[in-house]
């Protein structure tokens, strides 16, 4: 048995979060197993994952943890490390995580040592499936997943049961023993790849929903578009109106209709190529098909776009460059979380990097592409 007395560093903390911080070398599945099997008692009463601890509470764990020495498992009340020392590592404030190279692929929660750490470049190339979620970061409050093109964000018409990102996350959550179904805070089109945030607690989901609603989560994308833009940077500010038909939903641009929604897309050219531009995009609003509809409306559709694109060009680039998907990738997320500024980057997938390597650059010096954050307070 392991006995711990709660000090002020861990007061007002959920029991499950306390266990993670107090015993950082144990896996999540161990914590949720002992709670589920009623092997944790607080002041002599069976503990629940979401109960709040108070200073002076006595926590008894009727299980031997591998990371705790035999002397520490004899029932003595031992001092705890500070919350700062026990907390899992996260990227530093204001900095993009740097990922050392690794040879192992990111598995379906197989490597518990990745909790609270960023994935490596090799891990981002893992094959997809119900057991191969590609995590960019895992924290106790949320995870960020690198979704591949072709995978639906959530169940819907045309998606087979059990084959959407959120269903894979539910399975992962069950395997980890989570008491909350991981829930995505925003979506990506099925054809779009890149980062999606999923909350691991109800309060976290509410916080991210508010941040996104108030435009406090900055979302950046890479897109390859037809032709060369006349300006290296600009903003497309045209309303979008959703229409539904047997062929699927589509957004109409610039419609004078009460149901049309404001849509604002900022862009900057990252590199000019012969016949194409690679642009970095920052969304101010997050409407369905916003990037695709906006760029098509100004005569520069995205390559590989089967709904708004140039179909003849799509066939040509598929044959010439091997592009079999939409060239749109969610490459960066920025937001403030618990007093720290978080920045997460996700490089282009291999199939899009392959297309870029085959293009002929136009040798024009361009300033480094950095958007200034515009925050609404």
C-alpha positions as CSV (number, residue, x, y, z in Angstrom):
1,X,0.0,0.0,0.0
2,X,1.1,3.6,-0.8
3,X,0.1,6.4,1.5
4,X,0.3,10.1,0.7
5,X,-0.9,13.2,2.6
6,X,-2.0,16.1,0.4
7,X,-0.1,19.3,0.9
8,X,-1.0,22.7,-0.3
9,X,0.7,22.2,-3.7
10,X,-1.9,19.6,-4.6
11,X,-5.0,21.0,-2.8
12,X,-8.0,21.7,-5.0
13,X,-6.8,19.2,-7.6
14,X,-8.8,16.3,-9.1
15,X,-7.7,12.9,-7.8
16,X,-6.8,11.5,-11.3
17,X,-4.7,14.6,-12.1
18,X,-3.0,14.3,-8.7
19,X,-2.0,10.7,-9.4
20,X,-0.4,11.7,-12.7
21,X,1.6,14.5,-11.2
22,X,2.6,12.6,-8.0
23,X,3.7,9.5,-9.9
24,X,4.9,10.8,-13.3
25,X,6.7,7.6,-14.2
26,X,3.6,5.5,-14.2
27,X,1.3,5.1,-17.3
28,X,-2.2,6.6,-17.4
29,X,-3.7,3.1,-17.7
30,X,-2.3,2.2,-14.3
31,X,-3.9,5.2,-12.6
32,X,-7.3,4.6,-14.2
33,X,-7.2,0.9,-13.5
34,X,-6.6,1.4,-9.7
35,X,-9.4,4.0,-9.6
36,X,-11.8,1.8,-11.6
37,X,-11.0,-1.2,-9.4
38,X,-11.6,0.9,-6.2
39,X,-8.1,0.5,-5.0
40,X,-7.7,4.2,-4.2
41,X,-9.3,5.6,-1.0
42,X,-9.4,9.2,0.2
43,X,-9.8,9.5,4.0
44,X,-10.9,5.9,4.0
45,X,-13.6,6.4,1.3
46,X,-13.3,4.9,-2.2
47,X,-11.9,7.6,-4.4
48,X,-13.5,8.9,-7.7
49,X,-11.4,10.2,-10.6
50,X,-13.1,13.6,-10.6
51,X,-13.3,14.3,-6.9
52,X,-11.4,17.3,-5.6
53,X,-8.7,16.9,-3.0
54,X,-8.1,19.2,0.0
55,X,-5.0,19.9,2.0
56,X,-4.6,17.3,4.7
57,X,-6.5,14.5,2.9
58,X,-4.9,11.1,3.2
59,X,-4.7,9.1,-0.1
60,X,-4.2,5.3,0.2
61,X,-3.4,3.3,-2.9
62,X,-3.8,-0.4,-2.5
63,X,-1.4,-1.3,-5.4
64,X,2.4,-1.4,-5.8
65,X,3.7,1.1,-8.4
66,X,7.0,0.1,-10.1
67,X,8.3,3.6,-9.8
68,X,7.9,3.7,-6.0
69,X,10.5,1.9,-3.8
70,X,9.6,-0.8,-1.3
71,X,10.3,1.6,1.6
72,X,7.9,4.1,0.2
73,X,5.1,1.4,0.0
74,X,5.0,0.5,3.6
75,X,2.3,3.0,4.5
76,X,4.3,6.0,5.8
77,X,3.1,9.4,4.9
78,X,5.9,10.8,2.8
79,X,6.5,14.4,1.5
80,X,5.6,15.1,-2.1
81,X,7.5,16.8,-4.8
82,X,6.2,20.3,-5.7
83,X,3.6,20.6,-8.4
84,X,6.1,22.2,-10.7
85,X,8.6,19.4,-10.3
86,X,6.0,16.7,-10.9
87,X,4.2,18.3,-13.9
88,X,4.8,16.7,-17.3
89,X,7.0,18.6,-19.7
90,X,5.3,20.9,-22.2
91,X,6.7,23.2,-24.9
92,X,8.2,26.4,-23.5
93,X,6.2,29.7,-23.7
94,X,6.4,31.4,-27.0
95,X,8.7,28.8,-28.6
96,X,8.0,26.2,-31.3
97,X,8.8,22.6,-30.0
98,X,12.0,21.1,-31.3
99,X,11.7,17.5,-32.1
100,X,14.8,15.2,-31.9
101,X,14.9,12.5,-34.6
102,X,13.7,9.1,-33.6
103,X,13.3,5.8,-35.4
104,X,10.1,4.6,-33.8
105,X,6.6,5.5,-35.2
106,X,3.9,7.0,-33.0
107,X,1.7,4.2,-31.9
108,X,-1.8,4.1,-30.5
109,X,-0.8,5.1,-27.0
110,X,1.8,2.4,-27.0
111,X,4.7,4.5,-25.8
112,X,3.4,6.1,-22.5
113,X,6.7,8.0,-22.2
114,X,5.4,10.4,-24.9
115,X,2.8,11.8,-22.5
116,X,3.4,15.5,-22.2
117,X,6.1,15.4,-24.9
118,X,6.1,16.5,-28.6
119,X,6.3,13.8,-31.3
120,X,9.4,13.4,-33.4
121,X,9.5,14.0,-37.2
122,X,9.6,10.2,-37.7
123,X,6.6,9.7,-35.4
124,X,4.6,12.1,-37.6
125,X,4.9,9.7,-40.5
126,X,3.2,6.8,-38.8
127,X,0.7,4.8,-40.8
128,X,-2.9,5.5,-39.9
129,X,-5.6,3.3,-38.6
130,X,-7.6,2.7,-35.4
131,X,-4.3,1.8,-33.6
132,X,-2.0,4.5,-35.1
133,X,-3.0,7.9,-33.9
134,X,-0.3,10.4,-34.8
135,X,0.0,12.7,-31.8
136,X,1.8,16.0,-32.1
137,X,1.5,16.6,-28.3
138,X,-0.3,14.8,-25.4
139,X,-1.0,16.7,-22.2
140,X,-3.3,16.0,-19.3
141,X,-5.9,18.4,-20.6
142,X,-5.8,18.0,-24.3
143,X,-4.1,16.3,-27.2
144,X,-3.2,17.6,-30.7
145,X,-3.4,15.0,-33.5
146,X,-2.0,15.2,-37.0
147,X,-4.9,14.1,-39.2
148,X,-4.1,12.7,-42.7
149,X,-6.0,13.6,-45.8
150,X,-8.9,11.3,-46.5
151,X,-9.8,10.8,-42.8
152,X,-13.1,12.3,-41.7
153,X,-12.9,14.4,-38.5
154,X,-16.1,12.9,-37.2
155,X,-18.8,10.4,-38.2
156,X,-21.2,11.4,-40.9
157,X,-22.8,10.4,-44.2
158,X,-20.3,8.6,-46.4
159,X,-18.1,7.6,-43.5
160,X,-18.1,4.0,-42.4
161,X,-18.7,3.4,-38.7
162,X,-15.5,3.4,-36.6
163,X,-13.4,5.1,-39.3
164,X,-13.3,8.8,-38.2
165,X,-10.7,10.6,-36.2
166,X,-13.0,11.2,-33.2
167,X,-13.9,7.5,-33.1
168,X,-10.2,6.6,-33.1
169,X,-9.8,9.0,-30.2
170,X,-12.6,7.4,-28.3
171,X,-10.9,4.0,-28.6
172,X,-7.6,5.5,-27.5
173,X,-9.4,7.1,-24.5
174,X,-11.0,3.7,-23.6
175,X,-7.6,2.1,-23.7
176,X,-6.1,4.8,-21.5
177,X,-9.0,4.5,-19.0
178,X,-10.2,8.1,-19.4
179,X,-13.5,8.9,-17.8
180,X,-14.3,11.4,-20.6
181,X,-14.6,10.7,-24.3
182,X,-12.0,12.8,-26.1
183,X,-13.8,15.5,-28.1
184,X,-12.4,17.5,-31.0
185,X,-12.7,21.3,-30.5
186,X,-12.7,22.1,-34.2
187,X,-12.8,20.3,-37.5
188,X,-10.8,19.9,-40.7
189,X,-12.3,19.0,-44.1
190,X,-11.9,15.3,-44.9
191,X,-9.4,16.1,-47.7
192,X,-7.3,18.5,-45.5
193,X,-4.4,17.2,-43.4
194,X,-2.9,18.6,-40.2
195,X,-3.5,19.5,-36.6
196,X,-6.7,19.1,-34.6
197,X,-7.2,19.8,-30.9
198,X,-9.1,17.3,-28.8
199,X,-10.1,18.0,-25.2
200,X,-9.8,15.3,-22.5
201,X,-12.1,16.9,-20.0
202,X,-15.4,18.7,-20.1
203,X,-14.0,21.9,-18.7
204,X,-11.1,21.8,-21.2
205,X,-13.6,21.4,-24.0
206,X,-15.6,24.4,-22.8
207,X,-12.3,26.5,-22.6
208,X,-11.3,25.6,-26.1
209,X,-14.8,26.2,-27.5
210,X,-14.6,29.7,-26.0
211,X,-11.1,30.4,-27.2
212,X,-12.1,29.4,-30.8
213,X,-15.3,31.3,-30.7
214,X,-13.4,34.5,-29.5
215,X,-10.7,33.9,-32.2
216,X,-8.1,33.2,-29.5
217,X,-6.7,30.1,-31.4
218,X,-4.6,31.1,-34.4
219,X,-4.8,28.5,-37.2
220,X,-2.3,28.5,-40.0
221,X,-2.3,26.5,-43.2
222,X,-0.1,25.8,-46.2
223,X,-1.8,25.6,-49.6
224,X,-0.5,25.3,-53.2
225,X,-2.6,27.3,-55.6
226,X,-2.9,27.7,-59.3
227,X,-1.0,30.6,-60.9
228,X,1.0,33.5,-59.3
229,X,-0.6,36.0,-57.1
230,X,-0.1,39.7,-58.0
231,X,0.4,40.6,-54.4
232,X,2.7,38.7,-52.0
233,X,0.3,39.3,-49.1
234,X,-3.4,40.1,-48.8
235,X,-6.8,39.4,-47.2
236,X,-9.9,37.9,-48.8
237,X,-12.9,39.3,-47.1
238,X,-16.0,37.8,-48.7
239,X,-19.1,36.3,-47.1
240,X,-19.9,32.6,-47.6
241,X,-23.3,31.1,-48.0
242,X,-23.8,27.3,-47.6
243,X,-25.9,25.4,-50.2
244,X,-26.8,21.7,-50.0
245,X,-27.6,19.4,-52.8
246,X,-27.4,15.7,-53.7
247,X,-23.8,16.2,-54.8
248,X,-22.9,17.6,-51.4
249,X,-22.6,20.9,-49.6
250,X,-20.8,23.9,-51.2
251,X,-20.1,27.5,-50.2
252,X,-21.1,30.4,-52.5
253,X,-18.9,33.5,-52.2
254,X,-20.0,37.1,-51.9
255,X,-23.8,36.4,-51.8
256,X,-26.2,39.1,-50.8
257,X,-28.2,36.9,-48.4
258,X,-29.2,37.2,-44.8
259,X,-27.9,33.7,-44.2
260,X,-24.4,34.5,-45.6
261,X,-21.7,34.4,-42.9
262,X,-18.6,36.7,-42.6
263,X,-15.4,35.0,-43.7
264,X,-11.9,36.5,-43.6
265,X,-8.8,34.8,-44.9
266,X,-5.3,36.3,-44.6
267,X,-2.5,35.0,-46.8
268,X,1.2,35.5,-47.6
269,X,3.2,34.0,-50.4
270,X,5.8,31.6,-49.0
271,X,7.4,30.8,-52.4
272,X,6.6,31.5,-56.0
273,X,7.0,28.6,-58.5
274,X,6.5,28.5,-62.2
275,X,2.8,28.4,-62.6
276,X,2.0,28.0,-58.8
277,X,2.3,29.7,-55.5
278,X,2.9,28.1,-52.1
279,X,0.9,30.3,-49.6
280,X,0.7,30.4,-45.9
281,X,-2.7,31.2,-44.7
282,X,-4.1,32.5,-41.4
283,X,-7.8,32.1,-40.8
284,X,-9.6,34.9,-38.9
285,X,-12.9,33.0,-39.2
286,X,-13.4,29.2,-39.6
287,X,-16.2,28.6,-42.1
288,X,-16.7,25.3,-44.0
289,X,-14.5,25.2,-47.1
290,X,-13.4,28.8,-46.4
291,X,-9.9,28.6,-47.9
292,X,-10.9,26.5,-50.9
293,X,-13.9,28.7,-51.8
294,X,-12.0,32.0,-51.2
295,X,-9.0,31.2,-53.4
296,X,-11.2,29.7,-56.1
297,X,-13.2,33.0,-56.1
298,X,-10.1,35.1,-57.0
299,X,-9.0,32.7,-59.8
300,X,-6.4,30.8,-57.8
301,X,-8.0,27.5,-56.8
302,X,-6.1,25.0,-54.7
303,X,-4.4,22.1,-56.4
304,X,-6.2,18.8,-56.0
305,X,-9.5,20.5,-55.1
306,X,-12.3,18.3,-56.5
307,X,-15.1,20.7,-55.5
308,X,-13.9,24.2,-56.3
309,X,-10.7,23.5,-58.3
310,X,-9.6,23.4,-61.9
311,X,-10.4,19.8,-62.8
312,X,-8.2,19.8,-66.0
313,X,-5.3,21.1,-64.0
314,X,-5.9,18.5,-61.2
315,X,-5.6,15.7,-63.8
316,X,-2.4,17.3,-65.1
317,X,-0.7,17.6,-61.7
318,X,-1.8,14.2,-60.7
319,X,-0.1,12.7,-63.8
320,X,3.0,15.0,-63.7
321,X,3.6,15.3,-59.9
322,X,1.7,12.4,-58.4
323,X,-0.6,14.6,-56.4
324,X,-3.6,12.5,-55.5
325,X,-5.1,14.7,-52.8
326,X,-6.0,18.3,-51.9
327,X,-2.9,20.4,-51.3
328,X,-4.0,22.0,-48.0
329,X,-2.4,21.3,-44.6
330,X,-2.9,22.7,-41.1
331,X,0.7,23.5,-40.2
332,X,0.6,25.7,-37.0
333,X,-1.6,26.3,-34.0
334,X,-1.0,29.1,-31.5
335,X,-3.0,29.8,-28.3
336,X,-2.5,30.8,-24.7
337,X,-3.1,28.0,-22.1
338,X,-2.9,28.4,-18.3
339,X,-0.7,31.5,-18.6
340,X,1.7,30.1,-21.3
341,X,1.8,30.8,-25.0
342,X,1.7,27.6,-26.9
343,X,3.0,27.1,-30.5
344,X,2.8,23.8,-32.3
345,X,4.1,23.2,-35.8
346,X,3.4,20.3,-38.1
347,X,5.5,19.9,-41.3
348,X,4.0,19.1,-44.7
349,X,3.4,15.3,-45.1
350,X,5.7,13.4,-47.4
351,X,3.4,13.3,-50.4
352,X,3.1,17.1,-50.4
353,X,6.8,17.6,-49.9
354,X,7.4,15.4,-52.9
355,X,5.2,17.7,-55.1
356,X,7.1,20.8,-53.9
357,X,10.5,19.2,-54.7
358,X,9.3,18.8,-58.3
359,X,8.3,22.4,-58.9
360,X,10.6,25.1,-60.4
361,X,11.1,28.1,-58.0
362,X,11.0,31.6,-59.3
363,X,14.1,33.2,-57.8
364,X,12.6,36.2,-56.2
365,X,13.8,37.2,-52.7
366,X,10.8,37.3,-50.3
367,X,10.8,38.3,-46.6
368,X,10.4,35.6,-44.1
369,X,6.7,34.6,-43.7
370,X,5.6,35.6,-40.2
371,X,2.1,36.8,-39.4
372,X,1.6,39.2,-36.6
373,X,-0.9,37.8,-34.1
374,X,-4.1,39.8,-34.1
375,X,-5.9,39.1,-30.9
376,X,-9.4,40.1,-29.9
377,X,-9.6,40.8,-26.3
